[in-house]
Amino acid sequence: MPHYRQTGEVPRKRHVRVPERSGALLFEELMGEHGFSHDSALLYHRHSPSAVVAAEAVADRRQVAFTADAPLVPRHLRTAKLAEGGDAVLGRTRLLGNEDVLVSWVTASQPSELYRNATGDELVYVHGGGGLLETSFGVLAVSTGDYVVVPCGTTHRWVPDAGGMAALVLEVSGHVGFPTRYLSGTGQLLEGSPFCERDLRAPGEPLECDGTDVPVLVRSTGGLTRHVYDRHPFDVVGWDGCLYPFALSIHDFEPIVGAIHQPPPVHQTFAGPNLVVCSFVPRPYDFHPGAIKVPYHHANVDSDEVIFYADGDFMSRGDTGVGPGSITLHPAGFTHGPQPGSVERAADQERTEELAVMLDTFRRLGVSDAAREISDDDYPWSWAGRHSG
Ligand SMILES: [Fe+2]
């Protein structure tokens, strides 16, 4: 979905023989979506990207069973109660999931293996710290507040900073893009969309690494496989196209506000298969003299709503204990709104400093045992004023 970029050495014509500096021919790879009928990139490798010398199945300890949220209750998941450490791929704890998306939390302290997800794009929201995303397209530095989109099939490695990197990870069964209503017929972000191309960051130069017998972990629908490559996959001297990993900082999302409360679609940032992702960012409150500044009660009848609370004060959640690092799940079938006292507390406020990421799924999410273990048992009853603290 991002616009055209070119990095490194790319020949003037595509699909022609290209000698590299040594005189040997480069290996051209076309990486494309939807059967090469959608966005694509051309990458120029020094070595064959197909030269695999070994393959072994790997047990995926992240694999969990998701079971129905039954009895149906809203949930408050406290990520601070999850174990820290590991890497940003195998260290993920899966909390919620369905056929379209897996929602995980990770606090990474060490580099990951080389990895690629062959089942869909990954959308990573960096909640704390940062690091480097090393990819066959080059290196992307990421930090707190970044959404990072790693396209399906991109070989990459996460290298957290010394202080680590905490992140919410969405593994999507398909592709993540921008809402079509933000785009012109030829794909440019329109005036009026809450961010533009200048806000998108991509690898700026190729990353070339030497090495032989290099392992790469591959997630497919059949599970995890570790391939061993004859030569290091980071051997791309140049690439171009409209398909590449990129970052968009939530702090570059320009909020749309109004005299009265604006509906959730004004916060939309990404669209995916049977899901949307929205950003709630610091903004002036509604300015009608009688405006109710926190959200009205709502029944999002086709969606399960997941909100990750990143920073700031969450006026609508009252004294429920929801704060930075919290995840709430408000499932379809449960009408929800501000907790008691929230409307009154917001009446004299002129701004909200809240920062949050919302995932709406159009199919029901299942809940993992890990999510149940960090659920606040009092949260379902907090609208009735019986929350015990
Ligand atoms: Fe909601």
Residues whose N, C-alpha, C, O or C-beta is under 5 A from the ligand:
A	BS01	LIG	E305
